[in-house]
Amino acid sequence: MRPLRPALLLLSLACLCLAACSPRYNWREASDNGAHFVVLLPAKPASVTRPVDLDGPKVDMSMTAAEVDGLTFAVGTAELPDAAAADRALDAMRTALLNNIGGQPQGSPRWPGKTTGLTRTLDLDAHGAARGRPLRLVARLAVRERRVYQILIVGEEKAFTEENIETFFSSFKPS
């Protein structure tokens, strides 16, 4: 057996290091236009605002999202008339998300990240399908005073990694 040449060993180590760093995930700080939160997203985000019905009041929800490798990372936020309406809206958001993927919740997950300053949080891990393809949804729904937050990743099961879940949820900070 011949000993490995230093150049071959160095090349092998370099390839291993490059494989560990996915250039597709270019994490960057992002926020909504009203700066109601800060989060790390894996690509340049796009934002949209549209009216939604959250169990009674119709409000404008702003969504900031980025998509990489079949996964969508998104944060939505809306302000409700009062704290009680915001609390009810959390359950409406949960139902809507599950209906969007025809999904069923799986267990009682606890996603990483601080929940300090949030009045109520609801973590969700669900499996379902849309347009004939299986999907997974991981989400944290949260209330802070009159504001609701929807922090989520949705996409094909095989595209999820614990590292991406950790990075995304740990980086979210409401303002």
For each residue, the residues with C-beta under 8 A, 3 or more apart:
1:
2:
3:
4: 8 9
5: 8 9
6: 9 10
7: 10 11
8: 4 5 11 12
9: 4 5 6 12 13
10: 6 7 13 14
11: 7 8 14 15
12: 8 9 15 16
13: 9 10 16 17
14: 10 11 17 18
15: 11 12 18 19
16: 12 13 19 20
17: 13 14 20 21
18: 14 15 21
19: 15 16
20: 16 17
21: 17 18
22: 25
23: 26
24: 42 43 68 69
25: 22 42 43 68 69 164
26: 23 42 43
27: 40 41 42 167 171
28: 40 41 43 44
29: 38 39 40 171
30: 38 39 40 41 45 64 66
31: 35 36 37 38 39 64 175
32: 35 36 37 47 62 64 75 77
33: 47 62
34: 62 77
35: 31 32 38 175
36: 31 32 62 77 147 149 174 175
37: 31 32 75 77 149 172 173 174 175
38: 29 30 31 35 171 172 173 175
39: 29 30 31 64 75 151 168 171 172 173
40: 27 28 29 30 167 168 171
41: 27 28 30 44 45 64 65 66 73 168
42: 24 25 26 27 66 68 71 73 164 168
43: 24 25 26 28 66 67 68
44: 28 41 66
45: 30 41 64 65 66
46: 64 65 66
47: 32 33 62 63 64 65
48: 62 63
49: 60 61 62 63
50: 60 61 63
51: 58 59 60 61
52: 58 59 60 61 78
53: 56 57 58 92
54: 57 58 59 61 78 80 85 88 89 92 93 148
55: 85 88 89 91 92
56: 53 85 88
57: 53 54 80 81 85 89
58: 51 52 53 54
59: 51 52 54 78 79 80
60: 49 50 51 52 78
61: 49 50 51 52 54 76 77 78 150
62: 32 33 34 36 47 48 49 76 77 78
63: 47 48 49 50 74 75 76 150
64: 30 31 32 39 41 45 46 47 74 75 76
65: 41 45 46 47 72 73 74 75
66: 30 41 42 43 44 45 46 72 73 74
67: 43 70 71 72 73
68: 24 25 42 43 71 73
69: 24 25 155 159
70: 67 155 156 159
71: 42 67 68 153 154 155 156 159 160 164
72: 65 66 67 152 153 154 155
73: 41 42 65 66 67 68 152 153 164 168
74: 63 64 65 66 150 151 152 153 154
75: 32 37 39 63 64 65 149 150 151 152 172
76: 61 62 63 64 149 150 152
77: 32 34 36 37 61 62 147 148 149 150
78: 52 54 59 60 61 62 89 147 148
79: 59 146 147 148
80: 54 57 59 83 85 86 89 146 147 148
81: 57 85 146
82: 85 86 146
83: 80 86 87 119 143 145 146
84: 87 88
85: 54 55 56 57 80 81 82 88 89 146
86: 80 82 83 89 90 119 143 145 146 147 148
87: 83 84 90 119 120 143
88: 54 55 56 84 85 91 92
89: 54 55 57 78 80 85 86 92 93 143 148
90: 86 87 93 94 120 122 141 142 143 148
91: 55 88 94 95
92: 53 54 55 88 89 95 96
93: 54 89 90 96 97 141 148 150
94: 90 91 97 98 122 124 141
95: 91 92 98 99
96: 92 93 99 100
97: 93 94 100 101 103 124 126 137 139 150 152
98: 94 95 101 102 103 104 105 124 126 128 137
99: 95 96 102
100: 96 97 103 130
101: 97 98 126 127 128 129 130 135 137 154
102: 98 99 128 129 130
103: 97 98 100 126 127 128 135 137
104: 98 126 127 128
105: 98 124 125 126
106: 109 125 126 127
107: 125
108: 123
109: 106 123 124 125 138
110: 123
111: 123 138 140 165 169
112: 165 166 169 170
113: 140 169 170 171 172
114: 173
115: 118 121 142
116:
117: 144 174
118: 115 121 142 143 144 149 174
119: 83 86 87 142 143 144 145
120: 87 90 142 143
121: 115 118 140 141 142 143
122: 90 94 140 141 142
123: 108 109 110 111 139 140 141
124: 94 97 98 105 109 137 138 139 140 141
125: 105 106 107 109 136 137 138
126: 97 98 101 103 104 105 106 136 137 139
127: 101 103 104 106 134 135 136 137 157
128: 98 101 102 103 104 134 135 137
129: 101 102 132 133 134 135
130: 100 101 102 133 135
131:
132: 129
133: 129 130 156
134: 127 128 129 156 157
135: 101 103 127 128 129 130 154 155 156 157
136: 125 126 127 154 155 156 157 160
137: 97 98 101 103 124 125 126 127 128 152 153 154
138: 109 111 124 125 152 153 154 160 165
139: 97 123 124 126 150 151 152 153 154
140: 111 113 121 122 123 124 149 151 152 169 172
141: 90 93 94 121 122 123 124 148 149 150 151
142: 90 115 118 119 120 121 122 148 149 151 174
143: 83 86 87 89 90 118 119 120 121 147 148 149
144: 117 118 119 147 149 174
145: 83 86 119
146: 79 80 81 82 83 85 86
147: 36 77 78 79 80 86 143 144 174
148: 54 77 78 79 80 86 89 90 93 141 142 143
149: 36 37 75 76 77 118 140 141 142 143 144 172 174
150: 61 63 74 75 76 77 93 97 139 141
151: 39 74 75 139 140 141 142 168 169 172
152: 72 73 74 75 76 97 137 138 139 140
153: 71 72 73 74 137 138 139 160 164 165 168
154: 71 72 74 101 135 136 137 138 139
155: 69 70 71 72 135 136 159 160
156: 70 71 133 134 135 136 159 160
157: 127 134 135 136 160
158:
159: 69 70 71 155 156
160: 71 136 138 153 155 156 157 164 165
161: 164 165
162: 165 166
163: 166 167
164: 25 42 71 73 153 160 161 167 168
165: 111 112 138 153 160 161 162 168 169
166: 112 162 163 169 170
167: 27 40 163 164 170 171
168: 39 40 41 42 73 151 153 164 165 171 172
169: 111 112 113 140 151 165 166 172
170: 112 113 166 167
171: 27 29 38 39 40 113 167 168
172: 37 38 39 75 113 140 149 151 168 169
173: 37 38 39 114
174: 36 37 117 118 142 144 147 149
175: 31 35 36 37 38
